[in-house]
Amino acid sequence: MKVCITCQADVSGKRAVPIREDRIIKTIRAVKRALGVAQNNELFVCDTCIPKHMERRRSFEKTMLFASIFAGFVILLLFYSIVTSGRLDAWAIASAFVVAGFVLLLPIFRYAPAIEQVGAPQTSMPAWSASAPVPKKPEEKGPEQELSTKGAPKAKRRR
């Protein structure tokens, strides 16, 4: 069954973007299979939920970045305290890594998986219509822009 990860609706026959199968998704699937509660759904994000999902993903990435920086700061702080105390304690080093690990695990509860491609949704329906106009890239110049820049004088460089 094809399910939208955001709204939990069935997306069979709708336009949707598939979820990238990363380590976290594979781990969740393995744990669910081991517990016998796996539904083996194909995960997608439907067109209507893409902006909401992208906001959740950005929020997760910011939280994960902050947690990574904070965990590194905690490790450095604990190592600094070990060095300044003058004695090497294996339990203090281990506790630094345990605390940093907990700090890094907390953002996982807000996990929002990445999607394959935002621009070209894939579906169980036929591909997008070939008659749809393709947007121009910003660096491409249309014929009207080329004409308007031909007669314009070039700016002189000042030294």
N, C-alpha and C positions, 0 to 999 in steps of 0.2 A: 504494500500500500504506500502511496506517495503522500507524505504529510508535510504541511508547512510547519516549520519549527517554532514560528512566532505565534500564529493564531490557532495551531493544532487542527486546521481544516484539511480535508482531503483535496489535493491539488491535481488529481487525475483529470486530464483534459483542459487544464488551465496553464497559463504561462507562468513559469516559476524558474528560479535559479537554484541549482543544486548546491548543497553544502559540501565543503571540502572535508574529506575524511582525514583528519589529523590524528596525532597520538592520543589526544584526550577523548575524542569520539570513539576511537578503537578500544581504548581502555574501558570506557563506559559500556560499550557493547560486550566486551569480554566479561565484565563483572555481571552484567544482566544475564548473559548466557549461563554463567556459572551458577547464578541464583535461580535460573529457570523462569525469568520474567521477561525475556527478550521478545520484542514484537517484530524485529527485523524490518522496520519501516525504512523506506528511502526518504531521506531528509532533504527538504527544499525550503525556499523562501518564496512565497507568492509575490506577484508584482505589487500588490497593494501594501504588503508588509516590508518591502525593501527599505524604505527610508527609516522606518522604526527599527528594523534589525541593524541597519548600518550605524544608527545612533547607539544602540546597545553594544555593538562591536567596538566602536570608538571609545565608549566608556570603559569597557573591559580592558582595552589596550592601555588607556591612561592609568587605570588602577594597577595593572600589572607592571607598568613602567615605574610607577611610584613605589610599589612594593619591592621591586628589584633594587631600586636605589636605596630604599630604607633598609633592606636586608644587608646590602653591602655596607651601609653605614654602621649597622649593628655589629657586623663582623669586625670591621675596622676598629670600632670603639672597644669591643671586648679584647681584641688583640692588643690594642694600645694599653688597656688596663693591665693585661698580663705582662707586657714588657716593662711598664713603669713599676709594677710591684716587685720585679726582680726575680720572680720564680716562675718556672714553666710548669703549668698545671694542665694535664691532659683532660681533666674533667671540664675545666673552663673552656678549652678549645672545642671540645665536643658540644658543650652547651651553647657556644656561639653558633655553631652550625645547626643545631636543633632549633634554636630561636629563629634563625634566618630561614630555615625550612618552613616553619609554621607561618612566618610572615609571607612567604611565597605561596603557600597553599591557600591562604584566605581569599585571594582574588578568584580562585577557581570556582567558587560558589556563584560568581557573577559571570561565568563563562558564556560567551556568545561565539559560536564557530564562524570561521571565515566562509565566504561564499566563493564559488568558482569564478564567475565573471559578472560584473554589474551591468555592463553594456549590452550583452547579448543573452537574454534569458533562454534557457533550454527547457523544453517541455515534452510532454508525451503527445502534444499536438504537432502538426506540421511546423516547419521552420517559419520564421518571420517572412512576410510577404516580400518578394523581390522588387515590387513596385514602390516600396517605401523609400522616401528620399534619404540619402546618406548625408549626415551633417558634415560640413567642411571643417577641417582642422584650422585652428587659429593662424598657423603659419602659412597656409595656402592663400594665395591672392586670387580673387576672381577677376574677370576681364575688366570690370568697372574700376577696381582698385588699381590695376596696372596702368590704365589710361590716366588716372588722376595723379599718379606719381611720376609720370614721364616728363611732364613739363615743369615740375617743381624744381626750384633752384636748390642746390646742395648747400648745407650749412658749412661755414668755414670754421676750422678748428682754431681756438685761441691757445696761445702759449703762455 
